[in-house]
């Protein structure tokens, strides 16, 4: 990300910074005696004394701050709108972590999922695709819903549970995103239809189709509570692949070109296309998809979609990120440069940038 703004490194008043929305970055560095190909280190310099340095940039990138967080060094992270990260560590333990208070809350470990035969490096990097929370992690009733494995199944747990529980795999598989809305979890299938999760407290939690798909052909889709409306966000991307002897080998480049927005009529279960986010800002990518009232955050622009890269094949294969701001008024994308991140070291093939709403 850009380094034109001033950087604060000491954080004498870190705990007293105002509520804001940040994207965080990490530094790529070789692992040492860890058994992994790479160690995610959010550090300013590539040395042994980096101590888990992380870089926080505001949505407008007017503020860039750094903070040592050794507690989550080497962790794959996802952002949330509650001021907490969800982390998956080298030890395959899954936790909530608050970067302000440094408080940690344990969740069931990764091996308690219906685990598949993957090495540790891949488990950390790609096992969990996305997550959603029913409430603030400090609530004893907070449920975490995760899309996991190459089959993109649904699993859920609370802090203190012995294991993750899997929702009926025949109905809930190949999912794109999940969100909590009006007391229920909803998830999007890759084909675009919506499912609702039911009977989470019962012996056989299930998922049933709730609404048909409004679109075809979009490879990436998101769900979000947009000011009390359940909305689908379809992400239009361009992709390039490296070929050899006429055979597609690997994805080498991805770039977001625009978005389409659809609002669900909960009674008729019909999607209606929207042309504007109104007075809200939307954040999506390597995090829980969430929206805020832009007027409450001076660094946010209304009717804009702030996005980060959540395509693991792209950022793991090339180390490049697809990050920017989409203006729903003029349908233009402001691409946020990442070249300076390479120079400063805040760039990782293991844990890409994420959005977190510091509260």
ZAMARGU-4260 file (C-alpha; in steps of 0.2 Angstrom, whole numbers, plus 5000, padded with zeros to 4 digits):
<rodrens>
0) 5000/5000/5000 | 5005/5018/4999 | 5018/5025/5010 | 5015/5044/5007 | 5007/5046/5024
5) 5016/5048/5040 | 5020/5032/5049 | 5018/5030/5068 | 5028/5015/5075 | 5028/5017/5094
10) 5010/5018/5098 | 5011/5026/5115 | 4992/5029/5113 | 4987/5014/5103 | 4973/5009/5115
15) 4966/5026/5113 | 4965/5028/5094 | 4948/5032/5088 | 4936/5019/5081 | 4941/5017/5062
20) 4942/5004/5048 | 4959/4998/5044 | 4967/4986/5032 | 4982/4976/5039 | 4997/4970/5030
25) 5010/4957/5034 | 5028/4953/5029 | 5034/4938/5019 | 5049/4930/5027 | 5057/4913/5026
30) 5052/4901/5041 | 5066/4895/5052 | 5064/4877/5059 | 5045/4878/5058 | 5041/4865/5045
35) 5032/4878/5034 | 5038/4885/5018 | 5035/4903/5024 | 5032/4912/5040 | 5019/4926/5040
40) 5028/4941/5049 | 5020/4958/5049 | 5037/4966/5051 | 5046/4982/5045 | 5062/4974/5042
45) 5067/4957/5037 | 5076/4951/5052 | 5075/4940/5067 | 5070/4955/5078 | 5054/4960/5069
50) 5043/4952/5083 | 5027/4951/5073 | 5026/4969/5067 | 5009/4973/5058 | 5005/4988/5048
55) 4988/4995/5049 | 4981/5007/5035 | 4965/5017/5036 | 4953/5015/5022 | 4958/5031/5015
60) 4976/5027/5018 | 4979/5044/5026 | 4985/5035/5042 | 4998/5021/5042 | 5002/5013/5059
65) 5013/4999/5064 | 5012/4988/5080 | 5021/4973/5086 | 5009/4958/5089 | 5020/4943/5092
70) 5005/4934/5099 | 4999/4931/5081 | 5016/4930/5072 | 5015/4917/5058 | 4996/4916/5059
75) 4983/4916/5045 | 4971/4930/5049 | 4953/4936/5044 | 4945/4952/5049 | 4929/4956/5057
80) 4918/4971/5060 | 4919/4969/5079 | 4938/4974/5082 | 4944/4956/5083 | 4954/4945/5071
85) 4951/4926/5069 | 4968/4918/5068 | 4974/4901/5063 | 4991/4897/5070 | 5006/4886/5066
90) 4999/4874/5079 | 4982/4874/5070 | 4974/4882/5085 | 4960/4894/5080 | 4957/4910/5091
95) 4949/4927/5092 | 4962/4940/5094 | 4960/4958/5099 | 4974/4969/5092 | 4970/4983/5104
100) 4969/4974/5120 | 4979/4958/5115 | 4965/4948/5123 | 4963/4930/5115 | 4948/4919/5115
105) 4950/4900/5110 | 4939/4891/5098 | 4940/4873/5094 | 4956/4868/5085 | 4957/4865/5066
110) 4959/4846/5068 | 4941/4845/5076 | 4934/4849/5059 | 4930/4835/5047 | 4949/4836/5042
115) 4955/4832/5025 | 4972/4825/5020 | 4982/4841/5018 | 4999/4846/5024 | 5000/4860/5038
120) 5006/4873/5026 | 4990/4871/5015 | 4979/4869/5031 | 4984/4886/5037 | 4983/4894/5020
125) 4968/4888/5012 | 4958/4876/5024 | 4946/4891/5029 | 4939/4901/5015 | 4928/4913/5025
130) 4920/4916/5041 | 4905/4925/5049 | 4900/4929/5067 | 4883/4930/5075 | 4888/4944/5087
135) 4903/4951/5096 | 4916/4938/5101 | 4914/4944/5119 | 4896/4938/5120 | 4894/4920/5126
140) 4881/4917/5113 | 4893/4921/5098 | 4893/4908/5085 | 4907/4907/5072 | 4902/4900/5055
145) 4916/4895/5043 | 4917/4890/5025 | 4930/4876/5025 | 4940/4863/5015 | 4941/4862/4996
150) 4923/4857/4995 | 4918/4873/5004 | 4907/4866/5017 | 4899/4874/5032 | 4906/4872/5050
155) 4901/4881/5066 | 4906/4882/5084 | 4906/4893/5100 | 4920/4897/5111 | 4922/4883/5124
160) 4915/4870/5112 | 4925/4854/5110 | 4924/4853/5091 | 4917/4861/5075 | 4900/4854/5069
165) 4897/4852/5051 | 4881/4856/5042 | 4873/4844/5031 | 4886/4842/5017 | 4873/4837/5004
170) 4864/4854/5005 | 4879/4865/5011 | 4894/4863/4999 | 4903/4874/4986 | 4899/4890/4995
175) 4905/4907/4992 | 4901/4917/5007 | 4891/4917/5023 | 4883/4930/5034 | 4872/4932/5049
180) 4855/4941/5046 | 4840/4943/5057 | 4844/4928/5069 | 4850/4916/5055 | 4865/4912/5045
185) 4863/4913/5026 | 4876/4906/5014 | 4878/4908/4995 | 4881/4893/4984 | 4894/4895/4969
190) 4879/4894/4957 | 4871/4909/4966 | 4857/4902/4975 | 4854/4906/4994 | 4853/4894/5008
195) 4847/4896/5026 | 4855/4886/5041 | 4842/4879/5053 | 4842/4868/5069 | 4860/4873/5074
200) 4855/4868/5092 | 4849/4851/5087 | 4857/4835/5083 | 4857/4837/5064 | 4859/4855/5059
205) 4854/4857/5041 | 4853/4870/5027 | 4838/4872/5015 | 4837/4883/4999 | 4829/4900/5002
210) 4830/4910/4986 | 4835/4907/4968 | 4851/4915/4960 | 4849/4932/4952 | 4865/4931/4942
215) 4875/4919/4931 | 4893/4919/4927 | 4901/4929/4942 | 4915/4918/4950 | 4915/4928/4966
220) 4899/4933/4977 | 4897/4940/4994 | 4882/4942/5007 | 4880/4957/5018 | 4868/4965/5029
225) 4867/4982/5021 | 4858/4994/5033 | 4844/4980/5037 | 4843/4973/5020 | 4851/4956/5015
230) 4861/4959/4999 | 4872/4949/4987 | 4887/4958/4979 | 4893/4950/4963 | 4912/4954/4959
235) 4917/4955/4941 | 4935/4950/4938 | 4947/4947/4924 | 4959/4933/4926 | 4975/4927/4916
240) 4983/4910/4917 | 5000/4904/4912 | 5000/4890/4899 | 5012/4877/4894 | 5011/4865/4879
245) 4992/4870/4877 | 4988/4865/4895 | 4982/4878/4908 | 4995/4877/4923 | 4992/4891/4935
250) 4982/4907/4938 | 4995/4922/4937 | 4984/4938/4938 | 4967/4943/4944 | 4960/4961/4943
255) 4943/4967/4949 | 4933/4977/4936 | 4917/4981/4945 | 4902/4975/4956 | 4884/4972/4954
260) 4872/4973/4970 | 4856/4964/4973 | 4844/4966/4987 | 4833/4952/4993 | 4814/4954/4996
265) 4813/4942/5011 | 4794/4939/5009 | 4794/4936/4990 | 4812/4929/4990 | 4816/4938/4974
270) 4832/4948/4971 | 4831/4966/4965 | 4845/4975/4957 | 4852/4990/4966 | 4862/5004/4958
275) 4868/5012/4974 | 4874/5008/4992 | 4866/5025/4997 | 4875/5032/5012 | 4884/5017/5017
280) 4902/5010/5013 | 4905/4991/5010 | 4920/4981/5015 | 4924/4964/5008 | 4938/4952/5004
285) 4948/4943/5017 | 4936/4946/5031 | 4918/4945/5036 | 4909/4956/5023 | 4901/4971/5032
290) 4895/4988/5029 | 4895/5005/5039 | 4887/5022/5039 | 4900/5032/5030 | 4895/5048/5039
295) 4901/5040/5055 | 4919/5037/5048 | 4928/5052/5040 | 4940/5041/5031 | 4926/5032/5022
300) 4917/5037/5006 | 4898/5033/5004 | 4892/5022/4990 | 4909/5014/4988 | 4915/4996/4990
305) 4932/4993/4998 | 4939/4977/4993 | 4955/4966/4996 | 4961/4950/4987 | 4953/4934/4993
310) 4959/4923/4979 | 4972/4911/4987 | 4978/4904/4970 | 4982/4922/4964 | 4991/4929/4979
315) 5000/4913/4984 | 5005/4910/4966 | 5011/4927/4962 | 5012/4937/4978 | 5001/4950/4970
320) 4986/4958/4978 | 4970/4964/4970 | 4965/4979/4981 | 4955/4995/4978 | 4940/5005/4980
325) 4925/5004/4968 | 4914/5019/4966 | 4896/5014/4963 | 4892/5032/4956 | 4904/5032/4941
330) 4908/5013/4941 | 4926/5016/4942 | 4940/5007/4952 | 4953/5016/4961 | 4967/5003/4963
335) 4978/5004/4978 | 4996/5001/4974 | 5005/4987/4983 | 5023/4990/4976 | 5028/5000/4991
340) 5023/4985/5002 | 5036/4974/4993 | 5049/4987/4997 | 5044/4989/5015 | 5041/4971/5018
345) 5023/4971/5022 | 5018/4958/5009 | 5014/4940/5011 | 5009/4925/5001 | 5002/4917/5016
350) 4991/4930/5024 | 4984/4943/5013 | 4977/4961/5018 | 4961/4961/5027 | 4948/4974/5033
355) 4945/4976/5052 | 4933/4988/5061 | 4942/4993/5076 | 4929/4997/5090
</rodrens>
